[in-house]
Amino acid sequence: MRALLACFCLVCGVALAAGDVDKGRELVAEKHCDDCHASKTLGDAKAVYLRKDRKVTTLAKLKAQVALCNSELNLQMFPDEEDDVVAFLDREYYHFSARAAPSPSTGTSRTH
């Protein structure tokens, strides 16, 4: 099913976060992401994700930011774990995938 969804996304040009949301939630807790963000935002870890002038404005930028944090902070996450964190952050805060997914009522079916 996941492979079918990935093919659909490639054909339709839809970008979706491909990781496991629950695993991403666990990794965010395990890697203490909120602690780091809280230190940068004077105690409000969620402010990084919710501020109006945020740097992350697309799914591609979210993926790049998670990869940067992983690399710079030596979090030692594998690429699939980065995908899990991206999926969690996208679902919880950003909602890029929800905006990119076509609604059923706007399908591209043709009648002959």
N, C-alpha and C positions, 0 to 999 in steps of 0.2 A: 504494500500500500504506500509506503514511504517513497519507494522508487517511482511509482505512478504519479504521486504528487510532485516529485522533483521534475519529472518529464513534463507534466502539465505546466509547471512554473517556467521552465525553460522555453517551451513553445509559446506561451502567452506573455512572456516577459515579466512575470510576477516574481518579486523577491520576497521570500519567506524565511524566517528564522528556522533553521533546520535542526536545532538541538532539542534536547529533552528538558522541558521546563522544570520538572521536579529535581532532576540532577543539578541543574543550574542553580536553583534555590539553595540546595545543599552546599554547592561549591562556594557561593557567595558568603555563606555563613562560615564554612570551613576556612576560607582564605581571608576572612576578616575584612572584606571589602567595605562594609559599613563603618568599621572602626577607622579605616584610612580616610574615607570620605568625610566622616564626622570631624576629623582633625583639620580638614581643609575648609569646612563650612561652619566652623564654630559650634559644632554639636549636632547639626541637623544633616545626617547622612543622606537622606532622601532629596535634599536640596540640589545635589549634583544632577539628579535625574529630572527634577521638576522645574528648575529655573527657566525663565523665559529666554534668556540669552545663552542657552546651552550650546556647546560646540557640536554635539551629536544631533544631526538633523536628518540623517538617513540611516537605513539598515547597514549600508556599507561603512559609514562612519562609526556606527556602533561596533561593528566587527573589528574595525581598525583600532578603536579605543580599547576594547577588551584585550586585543593582542598586545597593544602597547603596555597596558598595565601588567599583563602577564610577563612580558619581557623585562620591563624596567624594574619591577618589584620582585623578579625571580620567583614567581608563584609556582613555577614548574607544572603548569597545566599543559596537557596535550591538546592538539587542535580540536579534537572532538569535544573536549571539556570546555574550551573557549566557546564552541558552538552552543553548548548547553547553557553557559552563562548568558550568551547573547539571546537565546530563546527566552530565558527567564526575564531578563531585563526588558526585552521587547514586549512580552506579554504583560508584565507588571507595570511598566512605566511609559514606554515609547509608543507602542501600538503601530509600528510601521507595517508589519505584516497584515494587520487588520485593514489598514487603509489600502494596501496593495492588492488584496484579494478581490476578485470580481464578485459582485453580488449575483445570486442566481437569476434575478429578474433582468440582468443586463447581459445575458449570454449572447454568444455570437452564432446562434443557430440560424440556418438558412432554410427557407422553404422553396421547393422547386415547383 
